[in-house]
Amino acid sequence: MRNYLGTLLGLIVLSGTWGWPVGTASALPPSFELTSSTGGTNLPFTVGQAFQRGDVSSGSSVVGSISALQVIPKNRWPDGSLRYAIVSGRVTLAANSPATISLSVGTPGSAAALTTADLRAANVTASISAGSFGNVSWSGADFDTPFMPWVSGPEMSSWIYRKPIGTDAHLVGWLEVRLYAGGAVEVLPWVENGYLLVPGPTNKSATYAFTLGGTQRFSQTIDLLNHQRMVLATGSTISHWLGSNPQIIPRHDVAYLQATKLVPAYAGVTSGSSSLWTRITQTYTPLGQADFPSSMGATGYHGSIGPIPEWDVAYLTSQGDPRAYRGVIINAASAGRYGIHYRDETTNRPPRFSSYPNLVLNSSSGIADIGASTTGSYTPVATGTTPPGYKTSHHPSLGFVAYLLSGYFYFVEEIEFASSANFLKQNNAGPYGSREGTKGILRTDSGTNTTRGAAWSLRTLLQATTITADGDPLQAEYATSFEENVNYYHGLFIATVNNNPQGICAPYSDYTPTAPPFQHSSWMEDFLTFAFGYGKDLATLSPTGAGKLDAFLAWKYQSVVGRFGGGGSNEFCYRDAAQYTIAVSPLDGTNFDGTDPPGAWYATWGDIYAATMGQANDCDAGSTLRGASGSSPASFDGYWGNLRPALSYAVDHGATGASAAYARLTGASNYATGAATMNDLPVWGVRPRTSGAPGDAVPPNPPAGLQAR
């Protein structure tokens, strides 16, 4: 039924019957503001809009508080209700005076969708040049045959175009073109230097230029390295307009966005004068570092590491500050600097897992910790300068929130490229850390990941599944891979006997290999716990897969909840929950595969506490959170912050003991000191969606979605 309804709605959109509201409507929680620095009449705009499960039921439509509005569905929840749509229209704005656009469940009127014939009528011309490598151009009939349509509607239609540059085997020019009612045209241009299996990838240094409507909009000499891509723009925006730029910045209802569960909920409140704004990049430079680390993989805190990176979280904790919006877009575009863009030359899309069971990346594009292929199947070796280093163990979410806010197709492919690279870097098969061919298993214990590498790769896989459009073959690839990972972890830790009873997955290594006990980094385990909890909120699983995930999470959440015990001899004192490592087995050489003897595991969390801390539980002697360095509770940018996502999702999902554990954390006498740091360092400030606590700034719960009248 879900597929039928998605197909039906797609046909409605393509036939042009998604248009202006008529009749009655009922209010939905989401609304957004639009602000233009210049103001004007009938200014065109596009934003992305996420929806809570069930707010727009299957078969229902969305209209708005202005007549010139369209809402184009892109994704649906498993029950068929709307999950994500691209919203476009025209609005009259006074300069620097925001207008609120409210959305409703209602019946849209009928209007013809804009077509490529309308685009031709706008007399658009565009060209990309790359010095001696050549140039490409689009005009007239070139616009009749896009690579793919993206949005079709009466207020805005958009298409993706591509052409090889000159005779070069690797350089390709791309355009994402939006045509608005009234004739305005917006173009996001980019160049890629990366195919999957085309021989001879290398750097391409040239003066790259973009011309729109006969006027040069961009020109810069750039050394474009292998498997990089770059938007041809500079400054505070990444697109160009034929005619006047309306200079509109949206401000979403961030409380509602968090309530959709597509992103975590956050406790911090970032003020307009926060020190955070000194760290958020405001101008785009092709291949620039922006807010990414100078060395991905360096030890210690960095704002790019977390469920979503600091610049994305800042948009949520600042109530949609325009500086945060620019930071989200600019950083997502800047991810093109990494050599992860392996486009499949047979489809001209990111690679499908099912097409490459044995292919593994070579190690010449800056991606660290590359695996091996048992069949000797590798991507071609690249020459020239190596792109900046990319490590799955530290890689950020790339493009996810930028797409949620903007609707640009460019950002969909950014996270798809990241997910495909994370797949292709793994060993294809064999006894050592296999991804198991097309399944894309992300193991914590061996191969080319650590526990955190598996966690962040699962997060990226889930986000790629979530924003890849319904009906796109890649979406099924990603969803299948996540279900295969659920099957793998359930089979290893739930379906076996004599495995770890405290929710600890197989570590990559023992931190004290020369003597017992077996020590493991609990903060890495927290990352993994979060990733699977996030999957429960986002994933589309079979009924069997959903049941396995629930069983696995019931076991997995123990790894964080168990560290928040009281003063009992069989408990782990909550005051010391944020350790760098904890003892997980009294034996060295533990396998974590169900074959270890019962004596391989501690009987209680009290035993783990004694082995970790070297003392008996003294929890009743005070109420302060304890620790130094990364374990210091004075700031939640260390291990006390790292555990918050896992614990918060445990609370949300009703894990045994989770609410009491969170109450112990937030009830500590010095909790408010650490919590205050989440305002300016918000990346780890994940909170339960239904719980408030001292020091947690919790926005009001959004109202429930209303049914159409």
N, C-alpha and C positions, 0 to 999 in steps of 0.2 A: 504493500500500500504506500509506504514511504516513497519508493522509487517512482511509482505511478504519479503521485501528487507532485513530486519534484519535476518530473517530465512535463506534466500538465501546466504547472506554473511557468516552466521555461518556455513552453509554446505560447502561453499568454503573453509573456514578455516579448518574445520574438515577433509576435503578430501585431505588437504595438498597442495593446489594450491596457497598458499599465500607465495611467496618466493622472488627471486631476480629480480631486475628491468630489463625490456627489452624495446626496442623502445624509444619513446619520453616521456618527462615529462615536467611539468611546475612547477615553484617554488611556494612554499607556504611560508607565513611569518615565521612559526616556525622553529627554529633550536635549537640545544643544544650542549653544549660542554661536553667532557669527559676528565677527568684528572686522571692519575694513578700515585701514589707515587713511584711505582716500574718500570713501563713500561713493555713492552713485545709485543709479536707477537700474533695476533688473540685472544686478550683478550675478554672474554665474558662480556656482559652488558645487563641490562634491565632498562628502564625508563618508567614512565607514560607520556603521552602527551595529553593535552587538545586541542581542536580545536574550533575556532569561528564557529558559526552557518553559514552554507552556504559555507565555505571554501573548504570542500570536499563533493561535492553534492552526493545525493543518487545514488548509483550504481558506484561511482568513487572509486579508490583505491589510496593508498599512497605508494611511494617508497622513497629511500634515496640516498644520495651521496656516500655511500659505498655499495658494492655488497652484503656483508653478513649482510642483514638487513631484518627484518619482522615487519609489523605493523598490530596488531590484534585488530580489533574494539571491544569495550565493550559497548559503549553507543552511541545513536544517538539522535539528536535534533528532535523535533516534525515534521520538514519538511523532515526527513530522512537523513539529512547531518550528518557527523561524529562529535560526541561531545568528545569522549575520546577513546584512544587506548593505548595498551601496546606495546612498541617498544623494540625489542631485536636484538642483533647481535653480531658480533665480529669485533674488531678494533685493529690495531697496533699503539701503543703509545710509545713515548719516555718518560722517567720518568719526571714527573712534567711539562710536556709540553702538553697543552690542544689541542684537535682536535675538530673541528666543524663538526657536522653531520647535513646536511640540508635535509629537507623533501620536497617531490614533489608530485603533483597529476600525476599519471602515471599508467602504466600497469605492474603489477608484473609478474614474470615468474612462472613456475610450478616446485614445488619440494615437495617431500613427507614430511609430518610432522613427527617429532620425536614421538615415541610411548613408552608405558610402556615396550615393549620388548627391546627397545634401553636402557631404564633405567636399566633393569635387566642386560644387557650386560656390563654396566659400573661397575658391581660388587659392588653395593652400599650396605652397611650394616649400620643400625642406631639403637640406643636403648636409652630409657629413663628409669631411675630408680628413685624410690622414697622411699628409705630405706625399712622399714618393710612393707610398703604398697604394694611393689612388683615392677615389671618392665615390660616393653614391648619392643619388638624388631621387626625390619623389615629387611628382606633379601629375595633374590630370588623371589619366587612366591607371596610374600606379596605385592610386588609392582604392581602386575597385576590387583589388585582390589582397586583402590583409592576410598576414600569417594566421591570425585568429581573431574573432570578435571577442570582446570582453564584456561590454555592457550594451544593452539595446533598450532604448526608451525614448519617449517624446521630449524630455528635457535634456538628456545627455545620452549619447552613444559613444562608445570608445572601441578602438581596434588596436591590435599589435601588428607592426610591420617590421620586416627585416630584409636586409640585402648584404651579400658579401661585399667587402671593400676591395675594389680593384680585382686583381688576380690572386691576392694572398689567400692561402689555404685556411687561415685561422681568424683573421679580423672580420668582424661582422658589425654593421651598424643596425641599431634597433630604434624604433619609435613607439611610444605609447601615446596615442592621439585621442583626445577628448573633444567632441563637437557638441556644443550647447545650442539649444533653441535660441534663435536670435543671431546665430552666426559666429559666436566666439569660439576660438580654437585654442586648446592647451596641448602642448607637446612636451613629453619627457623623453629626451634622446640619450642613448648610451652606446658604448662600444664594448665588445667582448673580444678577448684573445684567449679562447679556450674551448677546445673540443675534447671529446672523450678518447677517441682512438685515431684521430688524424695524425700522421707522423710529423715530427719536427717542430713541436711547440717551442717557442723562444720569445724573448722580449721584442717589442715593436716600438722603437723610439721614433716619434714624429711630432709635428705640429698638428694637433687635432682641432678641428673647427666645426661649429654648427651654425647653419644659416637657416632662418625661417622667414618666409615672405620677402626674400630678397635682402634681408638685413642680417649681417653676421651677429650672432648672439653670444658666441663663445669662441675663444682661440687660445690655446696654450700648448707649449712644448712639453710632452710627457713621455716617459719611458714606461709603456704598458707591459707589465711582465706576464709570464705565462699564467693562464687560468685566472687572470684578474678581469674585472669589468669596471667601467667608470661612467657615471652620469656626466654629460657634457654641459656643465653649469658651474657657476661659482656664486658665493654669497649666501643669502638667507633662504633661498628657495632652490628647488631642483628642476623646475619646469619653466617653459617659456610660453608666452601668449602671443597669438596673432592679434594685434590690437592691444588695448589697455589691459594690464594686469589688475584684476579687482582687489588684489592684496588682502584676501580674506583669510583669517585664522580662526579655526573652530575651537570651541571649548565644550567638551563633552560632559555629560552627567557622570562624573567619575565614581560616585557611589553606586550608581546603577551598573556601570561597566564592571565594577568589582563584584556586584551581586550576580552577574551572569556566570561567574566562575571561570570565564576564559582567562582571567588573570587572578592571582591571589588577592586577598583583602589585606590592606595595610593600616597600621596603627599611627604612623607618623603624620604630622601636619607641618609642611614646609612653608615657612613664611616668605614674603616677598623680599626680605632682607637677609635671608639665610646665606651662610657661607657656601652652600651647595651651588649657587648660581655662578660662582667663580670657576666651577669645574665643568659646566655644561657648555659645550661648543655651540656657537651661534652662527657660524659661517661654514659653508661647504667648500672643500677643496678636493678635486678629483684625486683619489688614492691617498688622501691625507689621513693622519692618525686619528684625528678627532679625539674622542674620549677613550679609545681603546688603549690597552697597556703597551708600553714600548717593547715589552717582551712577554707575549702570552705564555703563561706557564711559570712565571716568576712566583716565588713564595710570598705569602702574606696577603693581606686584604687588598682587593681592588674592586672598584665600583662596577666593573663589567661582570663580575661573578655573582650569581644568585639565580633565583627562579626567573626573574627578568632583570636586566641591568639597571643601574642607578638612574640613567636618563629616562627610562621608561617608567620606573617607579615614581620619579619626580613629578611626572604628569599627573599621577594619581594622588600623591600627597600634597600637591600644591593647588588642587582643584582646577587643573588644566591651565596653568600659567603659560602664556604664549612663549616664554623662553624655553619651557619644557617641551612644548610642541615642536619648536624648531630643533631642539636637541634630539628628540625622538627621530625626526625625519632625517636630519643630517647624519646622525650616527648610523642609521640603517643604510643610508646610501654609501657611507664610508666603508661598510663591510666589503665592498667590492675590492678592497686592497688585498684581501686574502686569496690565495691560490686554490680556491675550493670550487671554482665554477667550471665543472666538467659537463659541458652540454653534449648530449647524445646526438651525433650528427645524423642518425637515422630517423629521429623524431623531432629534432631541434627543441627538445625539452630536457630538463634534468633526467638522468637515467632512471629507468624503472628497475627495481630490485630483481624482478623475475627475469629480466633480460640478461643478467650478468651473474650467474651463479658462481663463477670461478674468478672473475676479474678482480684484481687488486691494484691499487694505485702504486706507482713508483714513488720514490722519495725525493723528487726534484721540484716540487711545487710549494715547499714550505710547510707541508702537513707533517707533523711529528708522529713518531711511534707507528710507522707503517708495518703492516703484517706481511704475510707471504701467501702465494698461491700454489696449491699443490699441483696445479696443471701448468705452471709457468706462464700464466696469463696476466700480463701487466699493461697498464697504460704506457704510451710512449714516453721515453725519457726526455725531459725538457732541458734546454740549455739556456745560457744567459743568467742574469741575476735572479736569485731565488726570492720569491715574494716573502713578506713578513711571516713569521712563524705562527702556525695555527695548531693548537693542542685541544683534543676533545676533552681532556681533563679540566680545562679552564675556559672552554669556549662559551661566549655569551649567547643568549637568545638573539638571533639576527633577523630583523625585519618583521617580527610577529606583531608587536604593538604598533609599529609604523603602519602596517596594513590595516589593523583594526581601526585606526583613526582616519586613514586617508583613502583607502580603497584602491591604491595604485597596484596594478598587477606586478610591477617590478619587485615589490616587496614579497609577494607570494613566492616568486621564484628564488628570492634570496634565501629563505629558510628551507625551501626544497633543495637547493644546491647544498646547503649545509648538511641536511639529513642524508643526502646521497653520498657526500664525501665521507661522513661518519660511517656509513655502510661499507663503502669501497675500500677504506683503509684497513678493515679487519681481515684477519686470516679467513680464507674462504672455507676451509675444511681442515680435517686432521685433528690430532689429539690435543693441540695446544691452542686453546682460546678460540675455537672456530665460531664463525657467525652462522655456520650450518647452511652454506650456500645462499639461497634466496631468502631464508627466514630473517636474516638480520639480527641474530641473537647478540645481545650486548652483555657480555660476561664481566663480572666484577673481579674474578679470581685469576685470570690468565689471558694471554693474548695481547691485544694492543690497548687495553683500557685498565685503569684503576677503578676502584669503586666509584669515585667521583666522575670519572670519564664515562662510565656506564650511566650514571645518574643524569648528567647533563645531556648525553646523547639521547636518552629516553625522553627527556623534556623536549628536545628539539624535534624528535620524531612525532611526539604528540601534537606539538604546535603545527608541524607540517600537515598532519592529518586534519587538524581543526580548520585551517584556512585554505587548504586546497579545495577548489570549487567542487560541489557535488557533481558527479558525472565525469569528472576528470579521472582518467585511469590511474594517475599517480595517487589519488586519495585512497583507492582500494589497496594499493601497494603498501602505503604507510600503515593503514589500519590493520592489514593482515600481519605486518611485521610486529606491531605492538601486541597483537593477540598471541603471536608465536612466542614473544618474550614472556607474556603472562603464563603460557603453557610451560615454558622452560623453568621459570622460577617456582611455579606451583609444583611441578614434577620433582624438582630438586629438594625443596624445603618443606612441602606439605605432604606430598604423596609418599615420601620416604619415611623410614623410622630411624630413631636414634640420631636425628639431626639437632642442631642447636636449638634449645628451647626458648631462647631469649630474643628471637627475631633478628639475629645477626646473620647476614649473608656471607658467603665465602670471601675472605679478604684477599687482596692481591699479594700481601706479604706480612710476615710477623715483624713487628717493630723491635722485638727482642729475640732474634733468631738463635742466639747462643745458649739461652736458658729459659725455662718456663717462668711465668705463664706466657701464653700466646697473647700478644697485645695488638689491638686494632684501633684505627682512628674512628672514634665514634662520630665525629663531625662529618666524615665522608659518608658513613652509614646514614646519617640524618639527611644528606642530600638525596640518597637513593630512596629513603622512605618518603620524602616529599614527592619525588618523581612518580612513584606508583600511586600515591594519594591523588596527585594531579590527574593521573590517568583515569581514576574512578570518576572524576568530574567531567572529563573531556571525551574519553574514548567511546567509540562505537564498537562494542564487543558482541559476539554471539551470546545467547543465554548461558551456554556452558562456560564461555570465557569470562563473563561477568561474575558467575558463581566462583570460578577459580580465583579471580582477582580479589573478591571479598574475603575468601578464605585466606589467601596470601596476606592481605592487609591486616586481618585480625591477628595473624602471627607477627607480621613485620612491625606493626605499631608498638609492640612490646619493647623494641630496641630503644625507643625514646621515652615512652611512658615509664618503663621500668627504672629509669635513672632518676625518677622524681618520687622516690619513696620517702617515708618518714623515719622515725627513730627506731623501728623494730630491727631486731638482729638479722632478719631475713630480707631486709630492704636496703636499697642503695640510697644514701642520703641526698635529697634533692639539692642541698646547698653546694654540692660538688658535681652537679650533673654535667658541667661543661668542661670535661677533661680533654686533653689532646688525644690520649689513648685510654682505652679501658682493657682490662683483662677479659678475654672471652673464652679461654680454655686453659685448664691447668697443665695441658700437655703441649709440647712442641710438635710440629708436623701434623696437626689436625687437618683432615681432608675436607670437612664440610660437604660431604656428598652422600650422607646417609650410611656410610660404611664404618664410621668411627664408633668405638665402644661407648657404652653409657658413661664410663668414667672420663670421657673426653670433655664433659660439660660440667659447669658449676651447677649445683642443685638450686641455688637461690641467688637473687640479686644481692643479698647480704654477703654471700661468698665472693661475688664479683667485686663488691665494694672493698672488702678487706684485702683482696689480692691486688686491686688497683691502687688503693690509698695507703696500704701498709698499716692500717689501724682499724679498730672496731668502729662501728657506727656511733657517731656522737651528735646526731642531728638535733637532739633535744636540747643541746647546749646553747642554742642561739637561733636566730631567724634570718641571718644575712647570707646572701649568695657569696660564694668564695671563689678565689682563683687569682692568678697573676698572669701577666703577659697576655697571650691570646685567650686565656680563661678568665680575664678580669671582668667582673660584672659592672665595672664603671662605664663601659661603653659596649653597645650591642653590635659592634662590627667584628667581633671575634666569635668564639665558640658559643657564647650565650646567645648571639644572634643566629649563628648557623643552625641551631636546633629549633628555632622558632617555626620555620615552615613545616617541619615534620610534626611537631607537637600540635600546631594549629590545625593541620589537616586531620590528625588523630581525633581532636575534639570535634571537628565538623562531622566526622564519620562515625561518631559514637563509639570509639574504641574503648574497651574496658579500662577504666582508671584514668582516661585522658582528661576529663574535666577536673578531677581532683588534682592531677599533676599540674595542670595550668593554673589552678587556684594556688597551689604551693608556690609556683614561680612568681606569680603576680602579687602574692601576699607577703613576699619577703620584705624585710624592713628597708633594704636598699634597692628594691626593684625600680622605683621611680627614677633613681639616678641614671641607671642604664637606659630605661625607657625614653628618657628625655633626649638621648642622643639619636633616636630614630627620626627626629624631625629634620636633622641636617645630614644624617647618614641613614637614609631610609631603606636601603636595599634589602636588609634582613628583617625589617619590621613587619613581617607577616603576622596576622592575628587570626583567631577564629572568627568566622563571619557572624556568629551569634553571641559572642561574649565580649563584654567590656571589662576593663580592669583599671586600677589606679595607674596613671601614666600612659594609658592607651587612649588616644583620641579616636573615638568610634563615631562615624557619621550616623545619622538616623537611618533606620532600615527603610529602603524604598518601599512604596506601597505595592501590593500585589497587582499583577496585571488584570485588567478588566476585560470581560467578554464583550463582543460587539453587540450593540442594541439593535 
